[in-house]
């Protein structure tokens, strides 16, 4: 593998901070190198998405680790039951929050309509001056 590819792989393994450090050092020591790194980082969209290998590897390891079997059926059953219970609690809590938001919205709307009707009654009851 060529030196530039090895350097890109090495920086990707260390994530965005390594790219930023390389760019800063490039600007400090030889500004065209820093400019080239900046252009490459922008062109390859390394700063604007999760394309660095280390962050993607960490995310995929965590996601697959949760659902893989441990080999112990009793523990796997316990884990599945716990995850199901937590998902049910999360769904119930999200439902509660939704009902809470709806109640708050209804309260605010009722208050708005009451203020509006109060202002309309006040305007109707105000003495009118006819010339």
Secondary structure, 3 states (H helix, E strand, C coil): CCHHHHHHHHHHHHCHHHHHHHHHHHHHHCHHHHHHHHHHHHHHCCCCCCCCHHHHHHHHHHHHHHHCCCCCHHHHHHHHHHHHHHHHHHHHHHHHHHHHHHHHHHHHHHHHHHHHHHHHHHHHHCCCCCC
